[in-house]
Amino acid sequence: MTPDDSSPSERLERAILRQDRVYNAAEVASETGVTIDQTRRLWRSLGFPEHVAEVAFTQSDVDAVSTIISIVDSGAIDFDLAVNLTRAVGQTMARLADWEVATLVNRVEELARTDEESGSRVESALRLVEQVNEPFETLLTFAWRRHLAAAVSRMEALGANEADLHTTAVTAGFADIVSFTQLSNEIDANRIGDLVEVFESRCADVVNAQGGRVIKSIGDSMLFVADDAERAVSIAEGIINVIGRDSRMPDVRLGLASGSVVMRMGDVFGPPVNMAARLTAVARRNRVIIDQATADLLPPAEFETRRLPARPVRGFGLVEPVAVRRH
């Protein structure tokens, strides 16, 4: 098949990958010196379906497997750890790729409408790929290095003598859009997408500006952590200001809980995370609800806390949530 006979998706794939598919799984294994099972395992960990006999791999795929195996052969990591790291890259890049495409699709439409030569979305997309991909790849490497340095600093701050450097004390926070399900049934899909994008971007700006860290967004909610309770309350107040106080946005509820969490694969797990999520269900609109552990960490001179009536919280039994406000 010549380039002129290729389908639009094939032309775009070739422009992005800059290579053709020329290997099957057995040939990748042969070229790299690994077993077919290892090749398939690495491919699955990247987030792609298995390929058996079909030609599905490029020279870059072979080079990537060779690179991973060379690290394993050096003794720095074993194969299982290599698979875990590959899975982390795959999950992160899959979301980033979806985000990038969704962000740029409107620009492609604009270019197609104003392109007097072709008016083709494919041609506009091809030109945009050519213009954006190389500088964006440079940005990816830069951002990865900066975040890696920050992650190492956080790990170092836990102390070299900690028994488990994956466990640390934080204040976890959940921000949750009120009545999101009902809202999504009342407005069109494009408006929902715009609303979620604004919610995520504004929350992330507040979290980052206050020195916290966004862990993940789940549509109508966001999980973040802060290394101290005061900072977490400041983040919660900031989110209320930029979301709940904006008449164009829905109301929001915040739950905060403090304690030890386990950090794995860019996520955090533990009772404080679960408690923070549960507390959003009992918080009033545009209010912050905290647990007693967080209240105990706040300086009384700056914050007023008030225990609320005990209520059942799934997974925790009867819990007395705590309302908080600044003096």
N, C-alpha and C positions, 0 to 999 in steps of 0.2 A: 504494500500500500504506500503510495507516494504521499508527501505532505498535503498535496492539493486534494487528495481523495480522503484524507483523514476526517473523522468526525470532529465537531467543535471541542468535545471533552478531551479527545486525544491530542488535538493541537495545543490546548491549554496545558495538559499534563506534560507534553514535551517541552513547552516553553518554561515550565516551572522546574522540572527535573533536569532539563538540558541533556537528557540521555534517553535512549530507547530501552525497552525491556528486551533482554537478550539471553537471560539465564532462567532455568527452572531450579527448583529447590535442590535437586541432586547435584546440579552443576555448581551451585553456590557452595554446597558442602565440600565438593571436590576441590574447588578453587581455594577455599579457606582452611581446609584440613580439619573441619569439624564434622560431627555426624549430622544426618538429616534431621534427627530429633532435636538436636541443639539449634539448628538453623530455624526450624519451625517454632521452637520455644522462644527464641529471640524475636522472631517476627510477630508472634502472638503478643509478647510483652510490649511491643511497640503499639499494639492496638489494631492490628490488621488480621483479616481472616487467613487461614492456612491455604497454601497453594501446593498441589501435589505434583502433577506432571506438566502443568501449563507454564509457558514462559511468562514470568511475572516480575523478574528482578533485573535491575540495572547494574552497571559496573559500580556505581556508588553504593549500592546495597552490599555488594561483595566487599568493597573497601571498608564499609562500616562494620561488617562482621569481623573482618580481619583485624580492625582496630580494637574491637572489644576483646577478641581472643588474645591479642598481643598483651593486653593489660592483665588478663587472667594468667597467661604463660609467664609473665614477669613475677608472679607471686604476690602482687599488690592486693588482689582480691580474688575470691574464688568464683566459679561460674554462677552459683546461685545468687551471690551478691551482684554480679554483673547483670543478671536478669532483673533483679529488683531495681537497680539504677536505670536500666533500660525501660522498665515499666513506668518509672517516675517521669522519664523524658517523654515517653509516648503519651501518657495521660495529660501532661502539661501542654505538649505541643498540639495535641488533638483539639483541646479547648481553645488554644491560641489561634489555630488555623481557622476554626469555625468563627471565632470572634473577628478575625481579620477579614474573612470573606463577607460576613454579614455587614461589617463596617464599610467595605469598599464597594459593595454591590450598587449602592445608590450612586456612587461616583461613576461607575461603569455605565449606568443608565444615562446619566447626564452627558457623558462623553459621546455615547451613541446618538443621542438626540441632536448634538451640536456638530457631529462629524459629517461634514458635507461630502467627504470622499467616499465613505462606505456606509455610515449609519448602522454598522454592525456591532452588536454587543460583543461578539467574539473578537473582532479586530480591536475594539476599544479595550477589552480585557487584556489582550495580548500586549498592547502598548503599555497599559498600566503595570502589568507584571514586569515588563522590561525596565520601567522607570522606578518602581518601588522595591522590588525584591532585593537587589544588592545592598542598598543603604539600610533596608530593614534587617537584613542578616547581620550587618555590622552592629546595629542597635541591639539585636538579640544577644550577641556575644558580650557587648558592653553591660547590658542589664543583668545577664547571668553572672558576670564577674562581680558586679556591685552587690547583688543579692547573696552570692556565695560568701563574700567578705563579711556581710552583715550577719549571715547565719553562723559563720565561724566565731564571730565576736560574741554572739548570744551564747553559743556553746561554751566559750571560754569563760564567760561571766558566771557560769554555773559553778566553776571551780574545778581545778584539776583533780581534787581528791574526792569528788562526788562518787558515790557508789554506782549510780546510774545516770549518765549524762543525758539520757533521753527523758528524764523526769525533772520537772521544775515547778515552782510555785508561781501561779499567775492569777490574774482576775480575768475570767472569760466573760464575754458579753455577746448577747444575741439582740439584734435589731430586727423587728418583725413588722411588716405592713399589716395594718388592721383590715380585716374583712377582705383579704385579697381574692379569695375564691368568688365571693359575690361580685366584687369589682370586675374580675375578669370575664364574668358572664354578662356584664352590662356595657362594656366598651369593646371596640373592634380589636383585632389581633395586633395591628400596627401600633395602636395607642398603648396596648399592654406592653409591647416590646419597648417602646420609648420610655414608658414609666419605669420599667425594671432597669433600663440602662441608666436613667437619671438617678434612681435610688442607689444603685451599686456605685456609680461614679462619685456621687456626693458623700456617701458613707465612707468610701475608701479615702477620699480626700481628707475627711475629718480624722479618720483613724491614723493615717500616715502623718498628718500635720501634728498630731498629739503624741507621736512616738509609739503608737501601738502597732499591731500587725494584723492585717486581714488574713484570716485562715481560709475562708471559702464563702461563696455566695450561693444560695439555693433559691433562686427565683425571688420569692417575696421575703427572704430573710438573709442576714449576714452574720457570720461568726467572726469575732475578733478577740484578740487577747492583748493585755497590757501587763507590764511587769510590776505595777503597783495599783492599788485600789483607787487612789485619788485621780490618777491618769485615766483609769477606766470610766470613772464618773464624768470627768471632763469630756471624754469621747462621747458618752451617752448624751450628755447635754448638748454637745455640738450637733449630733445627728438629729436630735429633736428640733434644734434651731433651723437646720437646713432642709428637713423633710416635713416634720409635723407643723412647723410654723408657716410653711408655704401653702397658701390657699389653693395652689394648683396641684398640690401633691396630696396623697392620702395620709391619714394619721399613722403614727408609728408607736410601737411599744418597745421598751428596753428592759432586759433582765441581765443582772450581773451576779456572778458567784465566784468565790475565791477558793483556792486550794491547789493541790498537786495535780498535774496533768502529765500524761505521757505523750511525747512528740514522736510521730512516725510518719514518714512519707509526706511531709509537709502539712500533716493534719495533727490535731490534738484530741486526746481522748481522756475521759475521766469524769468523776462526779461533778466537778464545777461546770463542765460543759453541758452536761445533762440538766443540771439545776438551772443554769442560766436560760436554757431553752424552755424549760417548764415555767419559769417565772414570767415569761412574756405572756403566758395565757392568763395570768391573774393581774397583770399591770393595767392601769387605766390608760386611756389614750394620751399619747404624748407625755408619758410619765416614766420614771425609772424605778424599778423594783429591784432590791438587792437581797442577798441572804445575810444571815447573822455573821458569817465569817468575814464578809466584805465590810459590814458595819463596824466590826471590831477593829478593822484596819484604818478606818477613817478618823482623822483628828477631830475630837469633839468641838474644838474651838472654831472649826471651819464648817462643820456639817451637823445638821440636826437629823437624827434618825428616829423612826417611830415604828414600833412593832404593830403589825396588822393582825386581825383575827386569824387563828390557825385554820388551815384548809388542807384538804387532801391534795397531794401533788404526786402524780404517777411516778412510781419507782422510789419515792422517798417517804411515803406515809403522810402523817400530819406535819405541816411545815408552817412556821410563822414568818411570812414574808416581811420585809422591812422597807418602809418608804424612806426616801432620803431627799434632803434639799440643803442648799447652802444657806448659811446665816446671812 
